């Protein structure tokens, strides 16, 4: 096919979108998190009451602990009988990566990237 004889206009009309343009960013709402501050602390009693209510409502058992190696708080959710771990936040793999990074990455994530 010989394309040299095809004539096309060289001027191109601008495409006009029917979608509205996004507006300018709105200011963040007032409050402790708006200024980059942490949310207010929850008392141990409030936390226990909330976990008890969740345990009854969802028929589960919650366990809170502190991982000494990483300094992270860990939440584990078990079946009601406590025999089966359903979810852990953060997962063990994340805690292991954090521990490896804290130790300088020896043999961990950073070593595999080099």
N, C-alpha and C positions, 0 to 999 in steps of 0.2 A: 504494500500500500504506500503510495506516494503522499506524504503529509505536507509537502512544500506548497501545495496549491490550496490548503485549507486556510481560509481567512477568518481571523478572530479579532474582535475589538481589543485594543491594547489597554484602554481605560477600564478600570475595575471599580464598580460601585461599592462604597463601604457597606458592610453588613450592619444592620441596625437590630439590636436585640430587643425583644419584647419583655425580657426579664428586668425587673427593677434593680438598680445598682444597690449594693449593700450600703447601709448608712454608716456613719462614723461610729467608732467604738463607743459604747455607753460606759459611763463611769461605774466603777465597781461599787456594790452596795456597802453601806456603812456596817461596821461590826468588827469583831476581833480578827477574823480571817481576812478581811478586806485590806488591812494594813500589814499583812504578812505575819501576824501574830498567831500563836497556837490557840486552839479552842480552849475554853476553860477546863480545868482539871475536874475529873469525876472522882468523888470519894470512893473508897473501897466498899463502903456500905451500899452506895447507889449501884455500884457495879455488881455486887453480889445479888441485890434485889432484881436487877435487870436480867442477869443470867438465870436466876431462879425462875422468873416469869417466862423467859424464852424456853427453858428446859421443860416446863410444864406445857406450854403452848405447842411446842414442836415435838414433844416426847423424845428429847435428846438429852445428852449429858455434855456439858461444856467444861473444859479444863484450861485454866490460864497458868502460864509459867514464864520464866525468864531464862533465855539462853545465855549462860555465862560467857561462852566463847565469843559471841557476837554482840552481846548487850541488847539483843532484840527481845521484845515481848512476843510470846507464841500463844496462839489460840488453837486448841484441838477440840474437834466436835466428834463425839462418839455416839454410837447407838445407845439406846436407853439402858441396855444391860451392861454397857461399857466394854464389851468384848471386841467391837469392830470400830476402827478409826475411820470416820467418814471423810473428814477434811482437816487439814492443818494449814494455818496461815501464820507466817510464810512457810512454804513447803520446805522439806529437808534439803532439797537441792539448792534452794536459795540461801539457806543458812550455811551450807557447805561452801558456796561461792563467796559469801561474805566473810567466812572464816579464812578462806584461802587468800582473799584480797587483804584482809587485816594482817596476815602473816607475810605479806610481801609478794604473794602470788607464787611461792615456791611449789612447783609441781602442780599448780592449779591452772586456772583460766589464763593467766598472763603467760605462763610457760608454754602453753599450747599455741599462743599467737606468735611467738618468736620463731 
